[in-house]
């Protein structure tokens, strides 16, 4: 008692924060959620980037950017792994061979069946009509 707030504040020792390079890099890393387009591209700050993993097409992913290293390209974080993004070259992207997406795999996995329900019912009906006429 009898001390001013300024005296109490100055009397308390303040521990210096132990900043290291990792803490600074983590503090300057920003993550945002983006949906990967069907052609495996996404936009970050108006710049289109492409991802070489076709299975992420249409998925919502987390995109990380490190402001401590402005020349470092953004990356995709998905299920605990980091995947690099590359700036899109429109000419190469137009002719790039892509991995099959989930939708394409599901569309090709359905097999045509030889069974025709309408044809089977018609054949049965015709067979019954012929059998009734023969009696």
DSSP file (Angstrom, degrees, kcal/mol; ACC not computed):
  #  RESIDUE AA STRUCTURE BP1 BP2  ACC     N-H-->O    O-->H-N    N-H-->O    O-->H-N    TCO  KAPPA ALPHA  PHI   PSI    X-CA   Y-CA   Z-CA
    1    1 A X              0   0    0      0, 0.0     3,-0.1     0, 0.0     0, 0.0   0.000 360.0 360.0 360.0 154.9    0.0    0.0    0.0
    2    2 A X        +     0   0    0      1,-0.3     2,-0.3     0, 0.0     0, 0.0   0.460 360.0 114.5  86.7   1.6    1.1    3.5   -0.5
    3    3 A X        -     0   0    0      2,-0.0    -1,-0.3     1,-0.0     2,-0.1  -0.795  65.9-120.5-104.9 149.2    2.7    2.8   -3.9
    4    4 A X     >  -     0   0    0     -2,-0.3     4,-2.0     1,-0.1     3,-0.4  -0.477  26.6-112.5 -79.9 156.3    1.6    4.2   -7.2
    5    5 A X  H  > S+     0   0    0      1,-0.2     4,-2.4     2,-0.2     5,-0.2   0.851 118.9  56.8 -56.3 -34.2    0.6    1.8  -10.0
    6    6 A X  H  > S+     0   0    0      1,-0.2     4,-2.4     2,-0.2    -1,-0.2   0.900 105.8  49.3 -65.5 -40.1    3.6    2.9  -11.9
    7    7 A X  H  > S+     0   0    0     -3,-0.4     4,-1.6     2,-0.2    -2,-0.2   0.899 112.5  47.6 -66.4 -40.3    5.9    1.9   -9.1
    8    8 A X  H  X S+     0   0    0     -4,-2.0     4,-1.2     2,-0.2    -2,-0.2   0.914 112.5  49.2 -66.5 -42.8    4.3   -1.5   -8.8
    9    9 A X  H  < S+     0   0    0     -4,-2.4     3,-0.4     1,-0.2    -2,-0.2   0.919 113.5  45.6 -63.4 -44.7    4.5   -2.1  -12.5
   10   10 A X  H  < S+     0   0    0     -4,-2.4    -1,-0.2     1,-0.2    -2,-0.2   0.776 107.6  58.7 -71.9 -25.7    8.1   -1.1  -12.8
   11   11 A X  H  < S+     0   0    0     -4,-1.6     2,-0.4    -5,-0.2    -1,-0.2   0.783  88.9  86.1 -73.6 -26.8    9.1   -3.2   -9.7
   12   12 A X  S  < S-     0   0    0     -4,-1.2     2,-0.4    -3,-0.4    -4,-0.0  -0.603  82.3-128.8 -78.2 129.3    7.8   -6.4  -11.3
   13   13 A X        -     0   0    0     -2,-0.4     2,-0.6     1,-0.0    -2,-0.1  -0.640  17.4-149.2 -80.2 130.7   10.4   -8.1  -13.5
   14   14 A X        -     0   0    0     -2,-0.4     2,-0.2    -4,-0.1     3,-0.0  -0.886  13.6-131.6-103.0 121.1    9.1   -8.9  -16.9
   15   15 A X        -     0   0    0     -2,-0.6     2,-0.2     1,-0.1     3,-0.0  -0.503  25.2-115.4 -71.6 134.2   10.6  -11.9  -18.5
   16   16 A X        -     0   0    0     -2,-0.2     2,-0.3     1,-0.1    -1,-0.1  -0.491  32.7-111.0 -68.7 136.8   11.8  -11.4  -22.1
   17   17 A X        -     0   0    0     -2,-0.2     2,-1.8     1,-0.1    -1,-0.1  -0.519  23.5-130.9 -70.3 130.8    9.8  -13.4  -24.5
   18   18 A X        -     0   0    0     -2,-0.3     2,-0.4    -3,-0.0    -1,-0.1  -0.600  34.5-179.0 -86.3  82.6   12.0  -16.1  -26.0
   19   19 A X        +     0   0    0     -2,-1.8     2,-0.3     4,-0.1    -3,-0.0  -0.668   2.5 176.1 -83.0 133.8   11.3  -15.6  -29.7
   20   20 A X     >  -     0   0    0     -2,-0.4     4,-1.9     1,-0.0     5,-0.2  -0.792  46.5 -94.7-126.9 176.6   13.0  -17.9  -32.1
   21   21 A X  H  > S+     0   0    0     -2,-0.3     4,-2.5     1,-0.2     5,-0.2   0.857 121.3  54.3 -62.9 -36.9   12.7  -18.2  -35.8
   22   22 A X  H  > S+     0   0    0      2,-0.2     4,-2.6     1,-0.2    -1,-0.2   0.912 108.1  49.1 -64.6 -42.8   10.1  -21.0  -35.6
   23   23 A X  H  > S+     0   0    0      2,-0.2     4,-2.1     1,-0.2    -1,-0.2   0.893 112.8  47.9 -64.3 -39.6    7.8  -19.0  -33.5
   24   24 A X  H  X S+     0   0    0     -4,-1.9     4,-1.6     2,-0.2    -2,-0.2   0.921 112.4  48.6 -66.9 -43.1    8.1  -16.0  -35.8
   25   25 A X  H  < S+     0   0    0     -4,-2.5    43,-0.2     1,-0.2    -2,-0.2   0.910 112.5  48.4 -63.8 -42.0    7.5  -18.2  -38.9
   26   26 A X  H >< S+     0   0    0     -4,-2.6     3,-1.1     1,-0.2    -1,-0.2   0.885 110.5  51.6 -64.4 -38.1    4.4  -19.8  -37.3
   27   27 A X  H 3< S+     0   0    0     -4,-2.1    -1,-0.2     1,-0.2    -2,-0.2   0.816 112.4  46.1 -68.9 -29.1    3.0  -16.4  -36.3
   28   28 A X  T 3< S+     0   0    0     -4,-1.6    39,-2.9    -5,-0.1     2,-0.5   0.226  90.2 100.9 -99.7  14.1    3.4  -15.1  -39.9
   29   29 A X  E <   -A   66   0A   0     -3,-1.1     2,-0.4    37,-0.2    37,-0.2  -0.885  55.3-164.4-100.1 126.3    1.9  -18.2  -41.5
   30   30 A X  E     -A   65   0A   0     35,-2.7    35,-2.2    -2,-0.5     2,-0.4  -0.904   2.3-162.9-113.2 137.3   -1.7  -17.8  -42.6
   31   31 A X  E     +A   64   0A   0     -2,-0.4     2,-0.3    33,-0.2    33,-0.2  -0.952  11.5 173.0-120.3 140.1   -4.1  -20.6  -43.5
   32   32 A X  E     -A   63   0A   0     31,-2.2    31,-3.7    -2,-0.4     2,-0.4  -0.960  31.0-113.0-141.0 159.3   -7.3  -20.3  -45.4
   33   33 A X  E     +A   62   0A   0     -2,-0.3     2,-0.3    29,-0.2    29,-0.2  -0.784  36.8 171.4 -98.0 136.3   -9.8  -22.8  -46.8
   34   34 A X  E     -A   61   0A   0     27,-2.6    27,-3.2    -2,-0.4     2,-0.5  -0.973  31.1-124.7-139.4 151.9  -10.3  -23.1  -50.6
   35   35 A X  E     -A   60   0A   0     -2,-0.3     2,-0.4    25,-0.3    25,-0.2  -0.877  27.4-129.5 -97.8 129.3  -12.1  -25.4  -52.9
   36   36 A X        -     0   0    0     23,-3.0    22,-2.0    -2,-0.5     6,-0.2  -0.633  27.2-124.3 -76.5 128.8  -10.0  -27.1  -55.5
   37   37 A X    >   -     0   0    0      4,-3.2     3,-1.9    -2,-0.4    21,-0.3  -0.196  26.6-100.9 -68.5 166.5  -11.6  -26.7  -59.0
   38   38 A X  T 3  S+     0   0    0      1,-0.3    19,-0.1    19,-0.2    -1,-0.1   0.715 123.8  56.7 -63.3 -21.7  -12.3  -29.7  -61.2
   39   39 A X  T 3  S-     0   0    0      2,-0.1    -1,-0.3    59,-0.0    12,-0.1   0.158 122.5-105.3 -96.1  20.3   -9.2  -29.0  -63.2
   40   40 A X  S <  S+     0   0    0     -3,-1.9    11,-3.0     1,-0.2     2,-0.3   0.770  82.6 120.9  64.7  31.1   -7.0  -29.2  -60.0
   41   41 A X  E     -D   50   0B   0      9,-0.2    -4,-3.2    11,-0.1     2,-0.3  -0.827  36.2-179.3-117.2 161.2   -6.5  -25.4  -59.8
   42   42 A X  E     -D   49   0B   0      7,-2.5     7,-3.2    -2,-0.3     2,-0.4  -0.976  24.4-118.2-153.5 159.6   -7.3  -22.9  -57.1
   43   43 A X  E     -D   48   0B   0     -2,-0.3     2,-0.4     5,-0.2     5,-0.2  -0.858  22.2-178.8-107.8 133.5   -6.9  -19.2  -56.7
   44   44 A X  E >  S-D   47   0B   0      3,-2.7     3,-1.6    -2,-0.4    30,-0.1  -0.969  78.3 -20.3-130.7 115.1   -4.8  -17.5  -53.9
   45   45 A X  T 3  S-     0   0    0     -2,-0.4     3,-0.1     1,-0.3    -1,-0.1   0.858 127.5 -52.0  54.7  40.0   -4.8  -13.7  -53.9
   46   46 A X  T 3  S+     0   0    0      1,-0.2     2,-0.5     0, 0.0    -1,-0.3   0.479 116.1 112.5  80.4   2.1   -6.0  -13.5  -57.5
   47   47 A X  E <   -D   44   0B   0     -3,-1.6    -3,-2.7    40,-0.0     2,-0.4  -0.924  64.2-132.2-109.4 131.7   -3.2  -15.8  -58.8
   48   48 A X  E     -D   43   0B   0     -2,-0.5    40,-2.2    -5,-0.2     2,-0.3  -0.687  25.8-176.6 -86.0 131.8   -4.1  -19.3  -60.1
   49   49 A X  E     -DE  42  87B   0     -7,-3.2    -7,-2.5    -2,-0.4     2,-0.3  -0.888  13.0-141.8-121.8 154.6   -2.1  -22.2  -58.8
   50   50 A X  E     -DE  41  86B   0     36,-3.4    36,-2.1    -2,-0.3     2,-0.4  -0.892   2.4-148.1-120.3 153.0   -2.3  -25.9  -59.8
   51   51 A X        -     0   0    0    -11,-3.0    34,-0.1    -2,-0.3     5,-0.1  -0.952  10.5-145.5-117.8 133.5   -2.1  -29.0  -57.7
   52   52 A X  S    S+     0   0    0     32,-0.4     2,-0.8    -2,-0.4    47,-0.2   0.528  77.5  91.4 -79.5  -3.2   -0.6  -32.2  -59.2
   53   53 A X    >   -     0   0    0      1,-0.2     3,-1.1   -13,-0.1     4,-0.1  -0.814  54.0-172.8 -97.3 106.9   -3.0  -34.4  -57.2
   54   54 A X  G >  S+     0   0    0     -2,-0.8     3,-1.8     1,-0.2    48,-0.3   0.762  76.7  71.4 -69.4 -25.7   -6.1  -35.1  -59.2
   55   55 A X  G 3  S+     0   0    0      1,-0.3    -1,-0.2    46,-0.1    47,-0.2   0.660  91.1  60.7 -69.4 -12.6   -7.9  -36.8  -56.3
   56   56 A X  G X  S+     0   0    0     -3,-1.1     3,-2.4     2,-0.1   -20,-0.3   0.458  73.1 126.8 -90.0  -0.6   -8.3  -33.5  -54.5
   57   57 A X  T <  S+     0   0    0     -3,-1.8    45,-0.3     1,-0.3   -19,-0.2  -0.373  81.5  12.0 -59.2 127.7  -10.4  -32.0  -57.4
   58   58 A X  T 3  S+     0   0    0    -22,-2.0    -1,-0.3   -21,-0.3     2,-0.2   0.331 103.2 122.8  86.8  -6.7  -13.6  -30.6  -55.9
   59   59 A X    <   -     0   0    0     -3,-2.4   -23,-3.0   -22,-0.2     2,-0.6  -0.507  65.0-121.6 -87.3 155.3  -12.4  -31.0  -52.3
   60   60 A X  E     +A   35   0A   0    -25,-0.2     2,-0.3    -2,-0.2   -25,-0.3  -0.870  42.0 174.6 -94.3 125.4  -12.1  -28.2  -49.8
   61   61 A X  E     -A   34   0A   0    -27,-3.2   -27,-2.6    -2,-0.6     2,-0.5  -0.785  34.0-108.9-127.2 167.7   -8.5  -27.9  -48.6
   62   62 A X  E     -AB  33  77A   0     15,-1.5    15,-3.5    -2,-0.3     2,-0.5  -0.884  29.1-156.4 -99.7 128.5   -6.5  -25.7  -46.3
   63   63 A X  E     -AB  32  76A   0    -31,-3.7   -31,-2.2    -2,-0.5     2,-0.4  -0.920   7.4-158.1-108.7 126.8   -4.0  -23.4  -48.1
   64   64 A X  E     -AB  31  75A   0     11,-2.8    11,-2.0    -2,-0.5     2,-0.4  -0.826  10.4-177.7-106.9 143.9   -1.0  -22.1  -46.2
   65   65 A X  E     -A   30   0A   0    -35,-2.2   -35,-2.7    -2,-0.4     2,-0.7  -0.999  17.3-145.8-137.9 136.6    1.1  -19.1  -46.9
   66   66 A X  E >   -A   29   0A   0     -2,-0.4     3,-0.9     3,-0.3     6,-0.3  -0.898   9.2-172.7-105.3 111.6    4.2  -17.8  -45.1
   67   67 A X  T 3  S+     0   0    0    -39,-2.9     3,-0.4    -2,-0.7   -38,-0.1   0.638  83.9  69.2 -76.7 -12.9    4.5  -14.1  -45.0
   68   68 A X  T 3  S+     0   0    0    -40,-0.3     2,-0.4     1,-0.3    -1,-0.2   0.730 108.1  37.7 -73.7 -20.6    7.9  -14.4  -43.4
   69   69 A X  S X  S-     0   0    0     -3,-0.9     3,-1.7     1,-0.1    -3,-0.3  -0.776  71.9-179.6-128.6  86.0    9.1  -15.8  -46.8
   70   70 A X  T 3  S+     0   0    0     -3,-0.4    -1,-0.1    -2,-0.4    -2,-0.1   0.726  79.8  56.3 -64.2 -22.1    7.3  -13.8  -49.5
   71   71 A X  T 3  S+     0   0    0      2,-0.1     2,-0.4    -4,-0.0    -1,-0.3   0.569  83.6 102.8 -85.1  -8.3    9.0  -15.7  -52.4
   72   72 A X  S <  S-     0   0    0     -3,-1.7    -6,-0.3    -6,-0.3    -3,-0.1  -0.616  74.7-126.6 -78.0 128.4    7.7  -19.0  -51.1
   73   73 A X        -     0   0    0     -2,-0.4    -7,-0.1     1,-0.1    -2,-0.1  -0.361  31.1 -99.1 -70.3 152.7    4.7  -20.4  -53.0
   74   74 A X        -     0   0    0     -9,-0.1    11,-1.4    10,-0.1     2,-0.3  -0.202  39.1-151.9 -65.6 165.9    1.6  -21.4  -51.1
   75   75 A X  E     -BC  64  84A   0    -11,-2.0   -11,-2.8     9,-0.2     2,-0.5  -0.927  12.5-117.9-138.0 161.3    1.0  -25.0  -50.2
   76   76 A X  E     -BC  63  83A   0      7,-3.2     7,-2.8    -2,-0.3     2,-0.6  -0.873  18.1-156.4-102.8 132.3   -2.0  -27.3  -49.6
   77   77 A X  E     +BC  62  82A   0    -15,-3.5   -15,-1.5    -2,-0.5     2,-0.4  -0.949  24.1 163.0-107.7 119.1   -2.4  -28.9  -46.2
   78   78 A X  E >   - C   0  81A   0      3,-2.6     3,-1.5    -2,-0.6   -17,-0.1  -0.967  65.3 -16.5-143.4 121.9   -4.6  -32.1  -46.5
   79   79 A X  T 3  S-     0   0    0     -2,-0.4     3,-0.1     1,-0.3    -1,-0.1   0.873 127.9 -49.5  51.3  46.2   -4.8  -34.9  -43.9
   80   80 A X  T 3  S+     0   0    0      1,-0.2     2,-0.3     0, 0.0    -1,-0.3   0.492 117.9 103.8  80.3   3.9   -1.7  -33.8  -42.1
   81   81 A X  E <   -C   78   0A   0     -3,-1.5    -3,-2.6     2,-0.0     2,-0.4  -0.888  62.5-135.0-119.5 150.9    0.5  -33.6  -45.3
   82   82 A X  E     -C   77   0A   0     -2,-0.3     2,-0.4    -5,-0.2    -5,-0.2  -0.886  17.8-170.4-104.6 134.0    1.7  -30.6  -47.2
   83   83 A X  E     -C   76   0A   0     -7,-2.8    -7,-3.2    -2,-0.4     2,-0.1  -0.988  23.7-119.9-123.9 131.2    1.5  -30.5  -51.0
   84   84 A X  E     -C   75   0A   0     -2,-0.4   -32,-0.4    -9,-0.2     2,-0.4  -0.351  18.8-143.6 -72.3 149.4    3.2  -27.8  -53.1
   85   85 A X        -     0   0    0    -11,-1.4     2,-0.4   -34,-0.1   -34,-0.2  -0.881  10.5-156.7-107.9 144.7    1.3  -25.5  -55.4
   86   86 A X  E     -E   50   0B   0    -36,-2.1   -36,-3.4    -2,-0.4     3,-0.1  -0.955  27.7-104.8-121.2 140.4    2.7  -24.4  -58.7
   87   87 A X  E     -E   49   0B   0     -2,-0.4   -38,-0.3   -38,-0.3     2,-0.2  -0.393  47.4-104.4 -62.9 139.4    1.6  -21.3  -60.6
   88   88 A X        -     0   0    0    -40,-2.2     2,-0.7    -2,-0.1   -40,-0.1  -0.447  23.1-159.1 -73.0 131.7   -0.6  -22.2  -63.6
   89   89 A X     >  -     0   0    0     -2,-0.2     4,-2.9     1,-0.1     5,-0.3  -0.950  13.8-153.1-102.5 107.7    0.9  -22.0  -67.0
   90   90 A X  H  > S+     0   0    0     -2,-0.7     4,-1.6     1,-0.2    -1,-0.1   0.827  89.6  49.3 -57.2 -36.0   -2.3  -21.8  -69.1
   91   91 A X  H  > S+     0   0    0      2,-0.2     4,-0.8     1,-0.2    -1,-0.2   0.931 115.8  41.2 -70.1 -44.4   -0.9  -23.4  -72.2
   92   92 A X  H >4 S+     0   0    0      1,-0.2     3,-0.7     2,-0.2     4,-0.5   0.886 112.8  55.6 -69.2 -37.4    0.6  -26.4  -70.4
   93   93 A X  H >< S+     0   0    0     -4,-2.9     3,-0.7     1,-0.2    -1,-0.2   0.846 101.1  58.6 -64.6 -33.2   -2.5  -26.7  -68.2
   94   94 A X  H 3< S+     0   0    0     -4,-1.6    -1,-0.2    -5,-0.3    -2,-0.2   0.803 117.3  31.9 -66.4 -27.8   -4.7  -27.0  -71.3
   95   95 A X  T << S+     0   0    0     -4,-0.8    -1,-0.2    -3,-0.7     2,-0.2   0.257  89.4 125.6-114.0  11.1   -2.9  -30.0  -72.5
   96   96 A X    <   -     0   0    0     -3,-0.7     2,-0.5    -4,-0.5    -3,-0.0  -0.507  62.2-124.3 -75.5 136.5   -1.8  -31.6  -69.3
   97   97 A X        -     0   0    0     -2,-0.2     2,-0.3     1,-0.0    -1,-0.1  -0.695  33.8-155.9 -78.5 126.9   -2.8  -35.2  -68.7
   98   98 A X        -     0   0    0     -2,-0.5     2,-0.1     1,-0.1     3,-0.1  -0.756  15.8-111.7-107.8 150.8   -4.7  -35.4  -65.4
   99   99 A X        -     0   0    0     -2,-0.3     2,-0.2   -47,-0.2    -1,-0.1  -0.393  50.1 -88.1 -69.2 155.9   -5.3  -38.2  -63.0
  100  100 A X        -     0   0    0     -2,-0.1    -1,-0.1     1,-0.1     2,-0.1  -0.460  43.0-136.3 -68.0 135.8   -8.9  -39.5  -62.8
  101  101 A X     >  -     0   0    0     -2,-0.2     4,-2.2     1,-0.1     5,-0.2  -0.363  27.9-100.6 -83.6 171.4  -11.1  -37.6  -60.4
  102  102 A X  H  > S+     0   0    0    -45,-0.3     4,-2.4   -48,-0.3     5,-0.2   0.900 123.3  52.5 -59.3 -41.3  -13.5  -39.4  -58.0
  103  103 A X  H  > S+     0   0    0      1,-0.2     4,-2.1     2,-0.2    -1,-0.2   0.896 109.7  48.2 -63.7 -40.4  -16.4  -38.6  -60.3
  104  104 A X  H  > S+     0   0    0      2,-0.2     4,-1.9     1,-0.2    -1,-0.2   0.888 111.2  50.3 -68.2 -38.4  -14.7  -40.1  -63.3
  105  105 A X  H  X S+     0   0    0     -4,-2.2     4,-1.2     1,-0.2    -2,-0.2   0.924 112.3  46.9 -65.1 -43.6  -13.7  -43.3  -61.4
  106  106 A X  H  X S+     0   0    0     -4,-2.4     4,-0.5     1,-0.2    -2,-0.2   0.868 111.1  52.5 -66.0 -35.9  -17.3  -43.8  -60.2
  107  107 A X  H  < S+     0   0    0     -4,-2.1     3,-0.5     1,-0.2    -1,-0.2   0.858 112.9  43.5 -69.3 -35.0  -18.7  -43.2  -63.7
  108  108 A X  H  < S+     0   0    0     -4,-1.9    -1,-0.2     1,-0.2    -2,-0.2   0.646 102.1  68.3 -85.2 -14.1  -16.4  -45.8  -65.3
  109  109 A X  H  < S+     0   0    0     -4,-1.2     2,-0.5    -5,-0.2    -1,-0.2   0.647  76.9  94.2 -81.5 -13.3  -16.9  -48.4  -62.5
  110  110 A X     <  -     0   0    0     -4,-0.5     2,-0.3    -3,-0.5    -4,-0.0  -0.679  66.9-152.4 -80.8 127.3  -20.5  -49.0  -63.4
  111  111 A X        -     0   0    0     -2,-0.5     2,-0.3     1,-0.0    -2,-0.1  -0.774  16.4-115.4-101.7 143.1  -20.8  -52.0  -65.8
  112  112 A X        -     0   0    0     -2,-0.3     2,-0.3     2,-0.0    -1,-0.0  -0.581  32.6-141.7 -73.4 135.9  -23.5  -52.5  -68.3
  113  113 A X        -     0   0    0     -2,-0.3    -1,-0.0     2,-0.2     0, 0.0  -0.759  11.2-140.3-101.4 146.8  -25.6  -55.6  -67.5
  114  114 A X  S    S+     0   0    0     -2,-0.3     2,-0.4     2,-0.0    -1,-0.1   0.644  75.9 102.1 -76.6 -14.4  -26.9  -58.0  -70.1
  115  115 A X        -     0   0    0      1,-0.0     2,-0.6     4,-0.0    -2,-0.2  -0.576  51.7-171.3 -77.5 127.1  -30.2  -58.3  -68.1
  116  116 A X     >  -     0   0    0     -2,-0.4     4,-2.5     1,-0.2     5,-0.2  -0.922   6.1-166.2-118.6 102.0  -33.0  -56.2  -69.6
  117  117 A X  H  > S+     0   0    0     -2,-0.6     4,-2.2     1,-0.2     5,-0.2   0.899  89.0  47.8 -58.4 -44.0  -36.0  -56.2  -67.2
  118  118 A X  H  > S+     0   0    0      1,-0.2     4,-2.1     2,-0.2    -1,-0.2   0.914 113.1  48.5 -65.1 -40.7  -38.5  -54.9  -69.7
  119  119 A X  H  > S+     0   0    0      1,-0.2     4,-2.4     2,-0.2    -1,-0.2   0.873 110.2  52.0 -65.3 -37.3  -37.3  -57.4  -72.3
  120  120 A X  H  X S+     0   0    0     -4,-2.5     4,-2.2     2,-0.2    -2,-0.2   0.903 110.4  47.7 -66.6 -41.4  -37.6  -60.3  -69.8
  121  121 A X  H  X S+     0   0    0     -4,-2.2     4,-2.3    -5,-0.2    -2,-0.2   0.894 112.4  49.7 -66.1 -39.3  -41.2  -59.3  -68.9
  122  122 A X  H  X S+     0   0    0     -4,-2.1     4,-2.5     2,-0.2    -2,-0.2   0.915 111.3  48.5 -65.2 -43.1  -42.1  -59.0  -72.6
  123  123 A X  H  X S+     0   0    0     -4,-2.4     4,-2.2     2,-0.2    -2,-0.2   0.898 112.5  48.8 -64.1 -40.2  -40.6  -62.5  -73.4
  124  124 A X  H  X S+     0   0    0     -4,-2.2     4,-2.2     2,-0.2    -1,-0.2   0.903 111.5  49.7 -65.8 -40.4  -42.4  -64.0  -70.4
  125  125 A X  H  X S+     0   0    0     -4,-2.3     4,-2.2     2,-0.2    -2,-0.2   0.918 111.8  47.5 -65.0 -43.4  -45.7  -62.4  -71.5
  126  126 A X  H  X S+     0   0    0     -4,-2.5     4,-2.2     1,-0.2    -1,-0.2   0.883 111.3  51.5 -65.0 -37.9  -45.3  -63.7  -75.1
  127  127 A X  H  X S+     0   0    0     -4,-2.2     4,-1.9     1,-0.2    -1,-0.2   0.887 110.6  48.5 -66.4 -38.3  -44.4  -67.2  -73.8
  128  128 A X  H  X S+     0   0    0     -4,-2.2     4,-2.1     2,-0.2    -2,-0.2   0.882 110.7  51.1 -68.1 -38.5  -47.6  -67.2  -71.6
  129  129 A X  H  X S+     0   0    0     -4,-2.2     4,-1.9     1,-0.2    -2,-0.2   0.905 111.5  47.4 -65.7 -41.3  -49.7  -66.0  -74.6
  130  130 A X  H  X S+     0   0    0     -4,-2.2     4,-1.2     1,-0.2    -1,-0.2   0.878 111.7  50.3 -67.1 -37.2  -48.4  -68.8  -76.8
  131  131 A X  H  X S+     0   0    0     -4,-1.9     4,-0.7     1,-0.2    -2,-0.2   0.878 110.6  49.3 -69.1 -37.3  -48.9  -71.4  -74.1
  132  132 A X  H  < S+     0   0    0     -4,-2.1     3,-0.5     1,-0.2    -2,-0.2   0.865 110.3  50.9 -70.1 -35.6  -52.5  -70.3  -73.6
  133  133 A X  H  < S+     0   0    0     -4,-1.9    -1,-0.2     1,-0.2    -2,-0.2   0.769 104.7  57.8 -72.4 -24.9  -53.3  -70.4  -77.3
  134  134 A X  H  <        0   0    0     -4,-1.2    -1,-0.2     1,-0.2    -2,-0.2   0.699 360.0 360.0 -79.5 -20.0  -51.9  -73.9  -77.7
  135  135 A X     <        0   0    0     -4,-0.7    -1,-0.2    -3,-0.5    -2,-0.1   0.490 360.0 360.0 -77.0 360.0  -54.3  -75.4  -75.1
